[in-house]
Amino acid sequence: MNRSGSVKLLAVIAGIVILNIAVLSPGLLDVEIGGERAQETASGVTLLFISLLVVLYGSYTLLFKAPASKSARPLTSPDDYAALLQQYKNVKVLKNDVLLALDQLERMEKKRITLTRVLSERFDPLELSYRKFSSVIAEVEKLLYLNVRGILNKLSLFDASEFSLFANTRKPPPFSEKLIQQKTALYNDFFTSLKGYLGANEKILLKLDQLLLEISELDSMSYERIEEMPCMQELSALINQTKLYQ
């Protein structure tokens, strides 16, 4: 039951009461329950019955019916991911991990810009070599965002207050030893998963640094030799491995 629903219901009831008073008041619309004409009585009873149905339906809809879930806005840019992460930045137990995820998003954007610039300096955008590098960079960027999406999915499983309960060890909780162990295991699994995503993104960012270094040392290289570059092979393997699990 929510407050806004109660206010709306009161408004509906007030409107119905005013309508009934206006219609059933003697001398206004010639509608009177128990009057001399049966048609007047029938109209009055029908109005009261409809009013009752409206109040009952309004009570159910405004107070008890669960609101229809809004479709989530698709995540299409780094700002979309960052905006969702910002919601958890003030949760003490999550702050460091959330700040790291935000930093990873920022670094990914900077590396993408730098790599694009360096590629443009080394190759013509119409060259097959340029397109090969560009394609791999784009796929790796998708992997990083996929990991951030995984982080957001994990964070959405719990209310912010529950994270504090997970980490609260200042005083012994009034639970059984078995329940405490289960709670601790859940807490550990959650943060292990969270740090797994963050670690995977750090690995991606490191590989992009290595790729940037390798590209900067190139003079000219055939398409076949590009695929033999150690970093390109590692990134391609990472992309293919991820696709297998999707």
C-alpha positions in Angstrom: 0.0 0.0 0.0 1.5 3.3 -1.0 0.8 6.9 0.0 0.2 8.2 -3.5 -2.4 5.5 -4.1 -4.2 6.4 -0.9 -4.4 10.1 -2.0 -5.7 9.1 -5.4 -8.3 6.8 -3.9 -9.5 9.6 -1.6 -9.9 11.9 -4.6 -11.9 9.2 -6.4 -14.2 8.7 -3.4 -14.7 12.5 -3.0 -15.7 12.8 -6.7 -18.2 9.9 -6.4 -19.7 11.4 -3.2 -20.1 14.8 -4.9 -21.7 13.1 -8.0 -24.1 11.1 -5.8 -25.1 14.2 -3.9 -25.7 16.2 -7.1 -27.7 13.5 -8.7 -29.8 12.3 -5.7 -30.5 15.7 -4.1 -34.2 16.4 -4.5 -35.1 18.9 -7.1 -31.8 18.8 -9.1 -32.1 15.9 -11.6 -35.5 14.4 -10.5 -33.8 11.2 -9.3 -35.0 10.0 -6.0 -34.7 6.6 -4.4 -38.1 5.5 -3.0 -40.0 8.2 -4.9 -43.3 7.8 -6.7 -41.8 6.7 -10.0 -40.1 3.3 -10.3 -37.7 4.7 -13.0 -36.3 7.2 -10.6 -35.7 4.6 -7.9 -34.0 2.3 -10.4 -31.7 5.0 -11.7 -30.8 6.0 -8.1 -30.0 2.4 -7.1 -28.0 1.8 -10.3 -25.9 4.9 -9.6 -25.2 3.8 -6.1 -24.3 0.3 -7.3 -21.9 1.7 -10.0 -20.4 4.0 -7.4 -19.7 1.0 -5.1 -18.0 -0.9 -8.0 -15.9 2.1 -8.9 -14.7 2.5 -5.2 -13.9 -1.3 -4.9 -12.0 -1.3 -8.2 -10.2 1.9 -7.4 -9.2 0.4 -4.0 -7.8 -2.7 -5.6 -6.0 -0.8 -8.4 -4.6 2.0 -6.4 -3.7 0.3 -3.2 -3.1 -3.4 -3.8 -2.4 -4.1 -7.4 1.3 -4.3 -8.2 2.4 -1.6 -10.6 3.3 -2.8 -14.1 7.0 -3.0 -14.4 8.6 -0.5 -16.7 10.8 -1.8 -19.4 14.4 -1.0 -18.5 16.1 1.6 -20.8 18.6 -0.2 -23.0 22.3 0.5 -22.1 23.8 2.0 -25.1 26.7 4.2 -23.9 29.3 4.5 -21.1 27.1 7.2 -19.5 24.2 4.7 -19.2 26.4 2.2 -17.3 28.0 4.9 -15.2 24.6 6.3 -14.2 23.4 3.0 -12.9 26.7 2.3 -11.0 26.4 5.8 -9.4 23.3 4.6 -7.5 25.5 2.2 -5.4 28.5 4.6 -4.9 27.3 5.6 -1.4 26.8 2.1 -0.1 29.9 1.8 2.1 30.6 -1.9 1.6 30.4 -1.4 -2.2 32.1 2.0 -2.6 35.6 0.8 -3.6 34.3 -1.8 -6.1 31.8 0.7 -7.7 34.5 3.4 -8.0 36.8 0.9 -9.7 34.1 -0.1 -12.1 33.5 3.6 -12.9 37.2 4.1 -13.4 37.3 1.2 -15.8 34.6 2.6 -17.9 36.5 5.9 -18.1 39.8 4.2 -19.0 38.1 2.1 -21.6 36.7 5.2 -23.3 40.2 6.9 -23.2 41.9 3.8 -24.6 39.4 3.5 -27.4 40.0 7.1 -28.5 43.8 6.7 -28.3 43.8 3.4 -30.2 41.6 4.9 -32.9 43.9 7.8 -33.3 47.0 5.6 -33.4 45.4 3.3 -36.0 44.5 6.3 -38.1 48.1 7.4 -38.0 49.5 4.0 -39.0 46.9 2.8 -41.5 44.4 4.1 -43.9 40.8 3.5 -42.6 40.0 1.7 -45.8 42.8 -0.8 -45.4 42.0 -4.4 -44.3 44.6 -4.1 -41.5 42.9 -1.1 -40.1 39.5 -2.8 -40.1 40.9 -5.9 -38.5 42.4 -3.9 -35.6 39.2 -1.8 -35.3 37.0 -4.9 -35.2 39.0 -6.6 -32.4 39.0 -3.4 -30.3 35.2 -3.0 -30.7 34.6 -6.6 -29.7 36.9 -6.3 -26.7 35.1 -3.1 -25.7 31.8 -5.0 -25.8 33.3 -7.6 -23.5 34.2 -4.9 -20.9 30.6 -3.6 -21.0 29.3 -7.1 -20.8 31.2 -7.5 -17.5 29.9 -4.2 -16.2 26.4 -5.4 -17.1 27.1 -8.5 -15.0 28.1 -6.3 -12.1 24.9 -4.3 -12.4 22.8 -7.5 -12.5 24.5 -8.7 -9.3 23.9 -5.4 -7.6 20.3 -5.3 -8.6 19.6 -8.6 -6.7 19.7 -6.9 -3.3 18.4 -3.7 -1.7 21.1 -1.2 -0.7 20.3 -1.8 3.0 20.9 -5.6 2.6 24.6 -5.0 1.6 25.1 -3.3 5.0 23.5 -6.3 6.7 25.9 -8.6 4.9 29.0 -6.8 6.1 27.8 -6.0 9.6 30.1 -7.8 12.0 30.2 -5.2 14.9 27.8 -7.2 17.1 26.8 -10.9 17.1 23.6 -11.3 15.1 20.7 -13.1 16.9 20.7 -16.0 14.5 21.8 -19.6 14.6 25.3 -20.6 13.7 24.1 -22.4 10.6 22.2 -19.3 9.4 25.2 -17.1 10.0 27.4 -19.5 8.0 24.9 -19.4 5.1 24.7 -15.7 5.2 28.5 -15.4 5.2 28.8 -17.8 2.3 26.3 -15.8 0.3 28.2 -12.6 1.1 31.5 -14.2 0.0 30.0 -15.6 -3.2 28.5 -12.2 -4.2 31.8 -10.3 -3.7 33.8 -13.1 -5.3 31.6 -12.8 -8.4 31.8 -9.0 -8.3 35.6 -9.0 -8.1 35.7 -11.6 -10.8 34.1 -9.2 -13.2 36.4 -6.3 -12.1 39.4 -8.5 -12.5 38.3 -9.6 -16.0 38.0 -5.9 -17.0 41.4 -5.1 -15.7 42.8 -7.9 -17.8 41.0 -6.4 -20.9 42.4 -2.9 -20.2 45.9 -4.4 -19.8 45.6 -6.2 -23.1 44.6 -3.0 -24.8 47.7 -1.3 -23.4 49.8 -4.1 -24.8 48.0 -3.8 -28.1 48.6 0.0 -28.2 52.3 -0.6 -27.6 52.5 -3.2 -30.3 50.7 -1.0 -32.8 52.9 2.0 -32.0 56.0 0.0 -32.9 54.7 -1.0 -36.3 56.0 0.4 -39.5 53.9 -1.6 -42.0 52.5 -5.0 -41.6 50.5 -7.3 -43.8 47.0 -8.6 -42.8 48.4 -12.1 -42.2 51.1 -10.8 -39.9 48.6 -8.8 -37.9 46.8 -12.0 -36.9 50.1 -13.5 -35.7 50.7 -10.6 -33.2 50.8 -12.1 -29.7 48.3 -9.5 -28.3 45.9 -9.9 -31.2 45.9 -13.7 -30.8 45.2 -13.3 -27.0 42.4 -10.8 -27.6 40.9 -13.0 -30.4 41.0 -16.0 -28.1 39.3 -14.0 -25.3 36.6 -12.9 -27.7 36.0 -16.4 -29.0 36.0 -17.9 -25.4 33.4 -15.4 -24.3 31.1 -16.1 -27.3 31.1 -19.8 -26.4 29.6 -19.0 -22.9 26.9 -16.6 -24.3 
